[in-house]
Amino acid sequence: MEIVENKEEKLYRAQKRVQEIKQFYKHLIVYILVNLFVIGRRIYKDIAYRDESFTDAFLDIDNYNLFFWWGIALFFHGINVFGRSKLFSKAWEERKIKEYMNK
């Protein structure tokens, strides 16, 4: 059964989709800027207050905790925005139903 959509519904869905993509890119930009600042500040503090070399401060894994955990959240945000439409779409559902019916 196919549902007939009018132009207003299509426009609403398209606007919602564009807004989701826009929010993801904003999230990505904030992620990059905040992490550059925080990591740079931590490296600077390691060099200035702990008398570490730049290499030691740069390679200190503790400086990248925020980057790592927020990166996981950003990854799932990206999957939610870009990956869901292909993985569990109506076409995928129909293919799986036909596949199981043929078995």
Summary of the structure (lengths in Angstrom):
residues: 103
radius of gyration: 22.4
end to end distance: 23.2
largest distance: 69.7
contacts: 220
relative contact order: 0.09
helix: 86%
strand: 0%
